[in-house]
Amino acid sequence: MAAIHSIAGSARERATGSNAKPGINANAISIKDCSLTFGQVRVLNQVSLDIQRGEFLSILGPSGCGKSTLLRLILGLLSPDQGGGIVHHVPREEIGIVFQKPVLMPWQTAIQNIELPLSIGPQRAKQSKAERREKAEWSLELVGLTDFRNHFPQQLSGGMQQRIAIARALAADPSVLLMDEPFGALDEFTREKLNIELLRLWANPDTGLNTVVMVTHSIQESVLMSDRIVMMSPRPAKVQDIVNVPLSHPREADMQELPEFLSTVREIRKQVKAL
């Protein structure tokens, strides 16, 4: 990514280093005994999880087990069954989301698609058009697509469209970013490239981004990118296990050849086969 040349340390270091506020809660979001039922079907079953400030967390599990539903619960689009609760230790407006598909407006240019959500809501309405444009330009630069600001979605590749979706989320300056299988529809080469670009955005001190929670079906992707991996059981889903990834930061694609990477992939694959 040409727009990012200098990384001053990981997001974890920003969250827990000398600049951290004394007494600040170590968690960004706390999930306690959350179940979710649609009609007669229980999708989530007493899920408890602390999402730590400054971490990159992946959620891995069988198709249809409720991983995406859990993200919507965290975002507040759904409410848990009685008895469960979610505590947001960051303001709700600081939580952003990137969906599996970019969901770009085809009649708007790249920069117009990024500006659109910046004009929604009472706080956004206070921003001038010039301020919204400045934020959109900044986020385009972060994802390396400044030269494509006036292109329409159909003129962009799938990977570029997803980078526009990420830029749109970053323009709102979230401290927590939820990602629902953001690279699942991309070819392997583009997917790996965007994996590393996302990690660099997460670590970039020029953004307010602190914590990332990503749903994925890829074991390799989760190990390459994450500090911790949450293993979900089949539906009704619960937290089956949490795996700590023994890789240092910054991450690079060639880390996939390291013994620590390979052993962690084997460990998770065994667990997946046992589900």
Residue pairs with C-beta under 8 A, 6 or more apart in sequence:
1 143
1 144
1 197
1 200
2 144
3 141
3 142
3 143
3 144
3 146
4 142
4 144
4 200
4 201
4 204
7 200
7 203
7 204
7 205
7 250
8 205
9 17
9 203
9 205
10 54
10 202
10 203
10 249
10 250
11 54
11 55
11 56
11 202
11 203
11 209
11 210
11 211
11 212
12 54
12 55
12 227
12 249
13 54
14 54
14 205
14 210
15 53
15 54
15 210
15 211
16 26
16 53
16 54
24 53
25 53
25 89
26 52
26 53
27 50
27 51
27 52
27 53
27 89
28 51
28 52
28 53
28 88
28 89
28 90
28 175
28 176
28 210
28 211
29 50
29 51
29 74
29 86
29 87
29 88
29 89
29 90
29 176
30 49
30 50
30 51
30 86
30 87
30 89
31 47
31 48
31 49
31 50
31 51
31 70
31 73
31 74
31 84
31 85
31 86
32 48
32 84
32 85
32 86
32 87
33 46
33 47
33 48
33 83
33 84
33 85
34 44
34 46
34 47
34 48
34 73
34 80
34 81
34 84
34 85
34 86
35 42
35 44
35 45
35 46
35 47
35 80
35 81
35 83
35 84
35 236
36 42
36 43
36 44
36 66
36 69
36 73
36 78
36 80
36 81
36 84
37 43
37 81
42 235
42 236
43 66
43 69
43 235
43 236
43 237
44 66
44 69
44 70
44 73
44 80
44 236
44 237
44 238
45 236
45 237
45 238
46 84
46 238
47 70
47 84
47 237
47 238
47 239
48 239
49 230
49 239
51 57
51 74
51 176
51 211
51 213
52 211
52 228
53 89
53 210
53 211
54 210
54 211
55 211
55 212
55 227
55 228
56 199
56 202
56 211
56 212
56 214
56 225
56 226
56 227
57 211
57 212
57 213
57 214
57 226
57 227
57 228
57 229
57 230
58 213
58 214
58 215
58 216
58 221
58 222
58 225
58 226
58 228
58 229
58 230
59 67
59 70
59 71
59 213
59 214
59 215
59 216
59 229
59 230
59 232
60 67
60 216
60 217
60 219
60 222
60 229
60 230
60 231
60 232
60 268
60 272
61 67
61 231
61 232
61 233
61 234
61 237
61 240
61 275
62 232
62 234
62 235
62 272
62 275
63 217
64 235
65 232
65 233
65 234
65 235
65 237
66 232
66 235
66 236
66 237
67 180
67 215
67 232
67 237
68 180
68 181
68 215
69 78
70 215
70 232
70 237
71 97
71 178
71 180
71 213
71 215
72 78
73 79
73 80
73 86
74 86
74 95
74 178
74 213
75 95
75 97
75 178
76 86
76 92
76 95
80 86
88 95
90 175
90 176
93 123
93 172
94 173
94 174
94 175
94 176
94 208
95 174
95 175
95 176
95 177
95 178
96 169
96 170
96 172
96 174
96 176
96 177
96 178
97 169
97 177
97 178
97 179
97 180
98 162
98 165
98 166
98 169
98 177
98 178
98 179
98 180
98 182
99 165
99 180
99 182
100 180
100 181
100 182
100 184
100 185
101 185
102 153
102 161
102 162
102 164
102 165
103 165
104 110
104 113
104 153
104 161
104 164
104 165
105 112
105 113
105 116
105 153
106 152
106 153
106 154
107 152
108 116
108 152
109 149
109 150
109 151
109 152
110 140
110 145
110 148
110 149
110 150
110 151
110 152
110 153
110 156
110 164
111 133
111 136
111 137
111 140
111 149
111 150
113 153
113 164
113 168
114 135
114 136
114 139
114 140
114 164
114 167
114 168
114 171
115 132
115 133
115 135
115 136
115 171
116 168
117 124
117 168
117 171
117 172
118 124
118 127
118 132
118 135
118 136
118 171
118 172
119 125
119 127
119 132
124 132
127 135
135 171
135 173
136 167
136 171
137 146
137 149
138 171
139 167
139 168
139 170
139 171
140 146
140 148
140 149
140 167
142 167
142 170
142 201
142 204
142 206
142 207
143 163
143 164
143 166
143 167
143 170
143 197
143 201
144 163
144 197
145 160
145 163
145 164
145 167
148 155
148 156
148 160
153 161
153 164
156 164
157 190
158 185
158 186
158 190
159 186
159 190
159 193
159 194
162 182
162 183
162 186
162 194
163 194
163 197
165 182
166 182
166 198
166 201
169 177
170 177
170 201
170 207
170 209
173 207
173 208
174 208
174 209
175 208
175 209
175 210
175 211
176 210
176 211
176 212
176 213
177 202
177 209
177 211
177 212
177 213
178 213
178 214
179 198
179 212
179 213
179 214
179 215
180 215
181 215
181 216
181 217
182 194
182 198
182 214
183 190
183 191
183 194
183 195
183 216
183 221
184 216
184 217
186 194
191 221
192 253
195 221
195 224
195 225
195 253
196 251
196 252
196 253
198 212
198 225
199 225
199 250
199 251
200 250
201 207
201 209
202 209
202 212
203 249
203 250
214 222
214 225
214 226
216 222
219 265
219 268
219 269
219 272
220 256
220 265
222 229
222 268
223 229
223 245
223 247
223 261
223 264
223 265
223 268
224 247
224 251
224 253
224 255
224 256
224 261
225 251
226 245
227 244
227 245
228 242
228 243
228 244
228 245
229 242
229 243
229 245
229 268
230 239
230 241
230 242
231 239
231 240
231 241
231 242
231 243
231 268
231 271
231 272
232 238
232 239
232 240
233 239
233 240
233 275
234 275
240 271
240 275
241 271
243 264
243 267
243 268
243 271
245 264
246 260
246 264
247 255
247 258
247 260
247 261
247 264
255 261
256 262
